[in-house]
Structures are given as C-alpha cells and as structure tokens.
Amino acid sequence: MTVVNFDLNRGNEEDVPEESAAPVGIRIILADSQAIYRVGMKKVFALEDDIRVVAQVETLPNLYAALQRYPTDVVVLEGQLIAGTIDAIPELVRKHPEAKLIVQVSEADEANTVELYRRGVRGVVPRSISPDLLVKCVRKIAEGETWIDNQSISWVIEAYRSQATSLTDPKVQPKLSKKELAIISCITRGMRNKEIAYQIGTTEQVIKNYLRKVYDKLGVSDRLELALYCLHHELLKKYMVDTDPAMQPHNEPMQPLRAKM
C-alpha cells in the first residue's frame, strides 16, 4: 500500500511506500493545507496499530481525487480548506457517505459549528486537540458515533430550539414568492417536477432550484416534510393569492408523494 501526497504546485503525485505487512484498520485521509499538521498527525497515527493514513492532501480538489482512489473510513479535514465553499460538506457526504468527516477549526464558533453538524460532519475539534483525544475521536467516529463536546451540544440544541420557535411564530414566518407558493401547491398535490414545470411554464431544473430555496427558507429537507409543514401551518391558506389559480388551496385529499425529484 502507498500513501499519496497530492501537490498541485508540482502537478504530480508523490508516492510514499508504507509497510505492506501492517493491518488495514481504520483508513484515514489527512486534508490540511499546512504540511506541519499533516506530518504531525501522521506521526501520531503511526503509533496506532489499528489506524493507517492512506493519503495526505493539501487542497479540496485533491481530497476529491484521493477519495476516488482510496477506500477511506475517516477524513481529518482542516476547516480552512472549506471556507467559502458552503456546499463542500454536503457534496463530500453525498459522493462518499462511507468517509466520515472530522473538521479541525482554529477557533470554536457557534454558527459555524452548528452548520457543520447540520451538513453532515461527524466531529468538530480544535486544531490544538491533544494526540490522545484525536486518536480517540477517530476511533469513535469510525465506529459510527458522533464526536461532540458539551459546548457544541448546547449550541446545537439551542439552534434547533430557535428554529422550532421561528417556524411556529407568525411574526417571523418566512417570506415566499408567488412562484414558490405555486410550486408548493403543486407539491401538495403529488405532482412531479416535470408536471410542475409544464403547468408553470418553465424547466425541471428551474423547479429544482426553486425547491432548494424553499427547503432552506422553511427548514425542511424533502418533499414529504414540505407537504407536512404546509398542512400543519396552513401555509397555502395563509398566503393564498386570488389572481393565481395555481395557488388556490385544494380540498381534495393529498396524493402520495413520489420519491423522484
């Protein structure tokens, strides 16, 4: 087996051989822009018989490449590598669900920590974490657990509590456009994106884009949650616009939602 250091500056890959007799154990990719951290973590994990570093990368594109090449159990990811790329975590989780993510941050931040867990990260740890704790964190996460400290637990609970309050408070109900409400009306009738696009006079991709925005505004994750939210909050009744027939509330029973987007 080899460990690969991806380096865009050199434009190639540097293969570093490892001991072939060592057991596979927990396979880790170290994704960090600073070589000193990669070297330090590799030395820490080298002392553990059940952990193997299969690749080291210094950029996000190189991480995607390494995950394609090497079966991976855990990724230890520098938080700075995903700064400004809000969809990086969901994309990694979607493409490589088997690779559990640990994000190292320089400073704990409530909003950032909550968002990282919300998007699928299994652990958020400080850059100053001790070697023993880092090893313990990797083992726990490799076993399928979530690594979260007491402060982060409080932040996450408070975030969900605030979200629940905002969704039920009529004074802070999210603002939805006429087009978004028309699409929601179609969703509650069990219509597919293709059918909605035809009725409204647009494309399926545009409908998908609108749905993503609606999900974010209402704090739901899929069509079923959206429909249930509408029923619970009488959303279409509250926002009904007489000039748009597609937005009139429908009294007939809601049809089963189709899984296909």
N, C-alpha and C positions, 0 to 999 in steps of 0.2 A: 504494500500500500504506500501511497505517496501523499505528502502534504503539498498543496499548491498555493503559492503566493502569487496572486494576480496583481500586476503592476501596470497600469495604463501608461505610465511615463516611459517604460521600456517597451511597451507594445507586445510583450510576450508573457509566457508563463515560466516561472522558475520552479522546477520540481525538486522537492527536498525529500529524500527517502527516509522512511521510518522503519522500525524493526518489524519485519513481517511476522515474527512469532508472537507479537503482542496480541492479546484478545481484542475483539472489536469493541465491546462495551458500549458506552454512550458516545455517539459520534457528534462532534461539535465543529461548527464553523465560527471563527473569530472575525467579526466585521468591525474594523476600527481604523480610523484614518491615521492614528499615531502608532508608529512601529513599536515604541517603547511599551505601550499597553499590550499589543499583540504578543510581543516577546515575553513580557512578564506573565501574562495569563497562560501562555503555552508552557512555561516552566512550572507554573502551579499545577496544571492539569497533568503534566508529565509524571508527577509523583503519584498519581492515582491509577491503579491497575484497571479500573473499570471505565475510564474516560479517555477518549482519543480525539485529538484535534485533526480533522481530516482536511481542513483548508483554512487559509488566512487571506482576508481580502481587505482592501482599504477604500473601496468605493461601493455605492449601492448597485451600479450596473454589474460590477464584478461579483457581488453577492448573488444576484440573479443567476449569473453564469455558473458559479460554484454549486448552487443548489440544483441546477440542471445536471451537473456532472457527478455530484457525490450524494449518496443517501445520507441524510442528516437527521439527527434527533433533536438537537438544540442549537440555536443561533444566539451567540452573545453579541449584541448589536450596540454600537455607540449611538447615543441619541442624536448627536450632531449630524450623523450620516442621513437622517431622515428629516432634518429641519427644513421646513418649507415644502415638503412633499407629503401633503396630508393623506394621500391615498396609498402611500408606500406600504403601510402595515396591512390594510385590508387586501392589497394585491398580493403580498407575500403569503398571507394566511390562505387566500383563495387558491393560489397556484401551488403552494407547498404546505398543506394542512398538517403533514406529518412532522414538520420542523417547528418546534415550539420556540417562541421568541422571548428573550430576555433583553431588556433595554437598559443600558447604563446611562445615567444622567449626571451632569456635573452638580446640579442643584435641584432639590425637590421642589416641584411647582404643582399646586393643586389642580389647576385646569388641565395642564399637560398630562399629569399622572392619570387623572380620571379618563381623559380622552384615549390614552394609550391602552388602558384596560378595556375600555369600551370597544376599541377597534380590534381586540384580539390578542394583545400581548399577555403572556403568562406571568411575567415578573418585571418589576421596575426596581432597579438597585442603583445605589450611588457609585460613582467612579472610585470612591475611596473605600469600597467594601473590602473587608478582610479576606485573605485567601481561603480560610476555613469556611466562612459564610458563603463565599462564591461557589465553592465546591458543593456545599450542602444545598444551595439554591438550584444548581444544575441537576443534582440527583432528584430532588423533589419534583422539579418541573418535568424531567424526563419520565417520571412515574405517572405523569398526568395531573399533578397538583398545580395550584396557583400559589405563587410566592408574593405575599403582600404583607407589609408591616402595619402596625396599629394605626399610624398616622394616615396611611393610604386607605385603610378600611374606613376610617371616619370620613375622609374626603369622598369616597365612592358612595357611601350610604347617604351622605348629605346631598350629593349630586342627584341621586335617584329620588330622594325625598322632595327636593326642589322641583325636579322635573314633574313629578306626580302632582304637586301643588299647582304648578303653572298650567298643566293640561286641564285642570278642573276649575280654574279661576277664570270666569268670563271676562274679567278685565284685561287678562293677558293672553286671550285666545289668539293663535297665530293668524295672520292675515293671508287669505288665499285669493288668488286672482279668479276671474270668471272662467278662464280656460282650465285652471286647476280644478275648480269645482265641477265643471262639466265632465272632466275626466274621472273625478271621484264618483260622480253619479253613475257613469258607465261601469266603473269597477264594482259598485254595489249590486249591479245587475248581472255580474258574472261575465262581462264582455272581455274578449281578448284584446291585446294591444292592436292587432291588425284591424279588428272590428271597430275599436275606438278611433283609430286613425282615419278610417273610411268615413265614419259618422262626422268627425270634427273637420275633416278635410286637410289632413297632414300626413306625416310618415310615422312608421312604427318607432324609429329612432327618436323622433321628437317626443312621442308619448313616453318612451322610456326615460328621457331626460326630465320631463315634467314630473314623472313618478318619483324619481330620485329626490327632487326638490321637495315634493310633498311629504315623502317619508321623513326627510330631515326636519321640516317645519313641525310636523306632528309628533315626532319622536317614535315612529313605528318602523318596523323592519321589512314588512312584506304586505301583499295584497289582503291577506286574511286579517292582519292586525289593523290595517287601514279601514276595512269594512266594519270591523267590530268597534273601532273608535268612532266611526260615523254614526253607528246605531246608538252607542252609549251617549254621545254628546249631541245627538240630533243635528249633526253638522249641516246637512243639506237643508233642513227646515230653517235653521237659523240664517243661513246665507243664501236662501232661495232668491233668484232674480227673475221677475216675471218676463222680462224681454228675451230670455234664453230658454227655450223649451227643454233643452238637454239637461237643464239644472232643476227642473221640477222634481219634487220628491215622488218616489214611486211607492204605491201602496201594496203592489204585488209582492209575494214572498221573494226574498233574495235567493238567486240561483247559486248553486255550488260554485265556488271559485276554482278556476282552472290553475293548475300549477305552472303552466307555461307562461313565461313573461312575454 
